[in-house]
């Protein structure tokens, strides 16, 4: 069992070892993290990274969320 603090690159490599795609990782993780399970450790990392992207804050996370969101005219994060 991986730590909930594992970096995204480690998770991607692990899934690739089992011939799974990033889409598989997102589908399986999001159902646990954002769905009915609402895993707060994952939500915190995800949304903290998104808010840093929007606000232009320091990059203290693993950087994987950066480049996945952009600012719209109102300065809000939107999915690319």
C-alpha positions as CSV (number, residue, x, y, z in Angstrom):
1,X,0.0,0.0,0.0
2,X,1.4,3.4,-1.0
3,X,1.5,6.3,1.3
4,X,-1.2,8.9,0.7
5,X,1.7,11.4,0.4
6,X,3.3,9.5,-2.5
7,X,4.3,11.9,-5.4
8,X,2.3,11.7,-8.6
9,X,5.3,10.6,-10.5
10,X,5.7,7.5,-8.3
11,X,2.0,6.6,-8.8
12,X,2.3,7.1,-12.6
13,X,5.3,4.8,-12.7
14,X,3.6,2.2,-10.5
15,X,0.5,2.1,-12.7
16,X,2.7,2.0,-15.9
17,X,4.5,-1.1,-14.5
18,X,1.0,-2.8,-14.4
19,X,0.3,-1.6,-18.0
20,X,-2.2,1.0,-16.7
21,X,-2.5,4.5,-18.1
22,X,-2.7,7.9,-16.3
23,X,-6.4,7.8,-17.2
24,X,-6.7,4.7,-15.1
25,X,-4.9,6.4,-12.2
26,X,-7.2,9.4,-12.4
27,X,-10.4,7.3,-12.6
28,X,-9.4,5.1,-9.7
29,X,-8.0,7.8,-7.6
30,X,-10.8,10.3,-8.2
31,X,-13.5,7.9,-7.2
32,X,-11.8,7.5,-3.8
33,X,-10.5,11.1,-3.4
34,X,-13.3,13.3,-4.7
35,X,-16.2,10.9,-4.8
36,X,-18.1,9.4,-2.0
37,X,-15.0,8.4,-0.1
38,X,-13.8,12.0,0.1
39,X,-10.2,11.3,1.1
40,X,-9.1,14.5,2.7
41,X,-5.4,13.9,2.4
42,X,-5.7,13.7,-1.4
43,X,-8.2,16.6,-1.6
44,X,-5.9,18.8,0.4
45,X,-2.9,18.2,-1.9
46,X,-5.0,18.5,-5.1
47,X,-6.7,21.7,-4.2
48,X,-3.7,23.3,-2.5
49,X,-1.8,22.8,-5.7
50,X,-4.6,24.3,-7.8
51,X,-4.8,27.3,-5.5
52,X,-1.0,27.9,-5.8
53,X,-1.4,27.7,-9.6
54,X,-4.1,30.3,-9.5
55,X,-2.5,32.6,-7.0
56,X,1.0,32.3,-8.4
57,X,2.3,31.0,-5.0
58,X,5.5,29.2,-4.3
59,X,5.9,25.7,-5.7
60,X,6.2,23.6,-2.5
61,X,4.1,20.6,-3.8
62,X,5.3,18.0,-6.2
63,X,4.4,20.2,-9.1
64,X,2.2,17.8,-11.0
65,X,-0.9,19.9,-10.8
66,X,0.9,22.8,-12.4
67,X,0.2,23.1,-16.2
68,X,-3.1,21.2,-15.7
69,X,-5.1,24.3,-14.8
70,X,-5.1,27.8,-16.1
71,X,-6.6,31.1,-15.2
72,X,-9.7,32.4,-17.0
73,X,-10.6,36.1,-17.3
74,X,-11.9,36.1,-13.7
75,X,-8.6,34.6,-12.4
76,X,-10.3,31.3,-11.5
77,X,-8.7,27.9,-12.2
78,X,-10.2,26.0,-15.2
79,X,-9.2,22.6,-16.5
80,X,-7.1,22.8,-19.7
